[in-house]
Amino acid sequence: MLAELTLSEASELNASFEASPPRGVSPEERIAGMMERIVDWALRKPSLFDSLVTAWTSKDAVAPGAQRSFNTTMLSQLTEGFDEAGLTHAPGVARLLEHALFSVLVTLTRGPPTRVSPLADSPP
C-alpha cells in the first residue's frame, strides 16, 4: 500500500509539472519553482506527507524502495532543469538538492529538531 501511495503521489506531482511546467526566465529559476511547488504540495497535504515520511523512515522492508520511487521522480525533474542550464555535475547537484528538499519537507511536517546545548545546565 505504501508503494502504491508513493507512486500515486509521485505521478500526481509529475503530471502537474508536465501540465504546467515551473516558470522562470532561467533554468535555475524554473528549478527553484519546481522545488517551491513540491513544498506547496506537502503543505497542502500535511497529514499525507507526514504519513509518507513516517513510512519512508520506518524499518519496514519496502520503505527504502518506496522513498526511492518518489525521489526518482524528483531527481528526474531536477536533472532535466540542470541539463537545460548546462550545469556541470548535474546528477550530484540534483542529489544534494533532493536531500535538502527532503529535509525541508520533513521539517515542515514534523517541526524543527530539538537541539540541546551542552552548556544548558552549566552554571554561568
N, C-alpha and C positions, 0 to 999 in steps of 0.2 A: 504494500500500500504506500509506503514511504517513497519507493522508487517511482511509482505511478504519479504521486502528487508532485514530486520534484520535477519529473519530466513535463507534467501538465503546466506547472508554473513557468518553467524554462521556455516551453513552447509559446505560452501566452506572451512572455516578455519579448521573445524573438519575433513573434508576429507583430507586436507593436512597433518594434524597430524597423521591420520591413515595410509596414503600412505607413509609418510616419517617422522617417529617419531623423535622428537628432540634427538640429540646425546649428549653423555656425559658419563663419567666414572661412576659418581654417580647420584642418583636420583635428588639431588639438582642441578647438572649441567644440567640435562635434563629439569628441571622446568625452570631454567634460559633461556635455549634455546627456550622453548615454549614461554616465555614472550618476548624474542627478536623477535621471528617470528611474534608475534602479532603486535609489534611496527613496524616492517618492513612492514607488511601488511598495516597498517594505513599510513605509509609514501609513499607507492606505490599508494594509493588511497586517497590522502588528501581531495579532494573535496567530495568524497563519505562519508568518515568518518566524515568530518565536518558537512555534512547534517544529518548524523545519530545522532551525538552529539546534534545538534540543535533540532532535532525532539525528542530525548530522554529527553531533559531537558525542553521541552515545556510544556504548560499547557493542551495539548491535552489529552483526556481521555485514549487513547491507548498507550501513551508514556511510562508509567511505565511498562506495560506488555511487550512491545517490548524490552525495555532495559533488563528486567529480562530474556527474552528468550535468548538474546545474552550472558548475564552474566552466565546463567546456563551452556552453552557450555564451557565457560572459566573456571568456577568453577569445572566442571567435569574433565577437563584436569589437573588442579592444584591438586585437591584432589587425583586423580589417582597417580600422582607423589609423593604426600605426603604419601599415603598409602604404596607405594612401599618402601619408605625410612623408614617406621615405625615411622614417626614423631608423637608425641602426639599433641593433639588439632588441628589436621589437618583441620577440617572444619573452625574453627575460623581463623587459619593462612591463609588458602586459601581465605577466605572472606576479610581479611586485604590486602593481595596481590592483590586481584581483585580491591579493591578500589584504591590502589596505582597505579596499572596499568592503570585504567580508568583516573586517574588524569594526568598521564604521557601522555596518548593519547590525552586528551583534550588540554594539554599544547602544544603538538606537532602540533595540528591542529589550535589552536587559539592563541598561543603565551602565554608567562607567564603573570600572573595577574599583574596589575599595583599597586604598593604599594606607598602610600603617607605617608611620615614621619610626625608625629605630630610636629616635630621640623623644618620642611622645611621652614616655613615662620617666624621662630623666629630669632630675631637679635642675632649675635654672642656674 
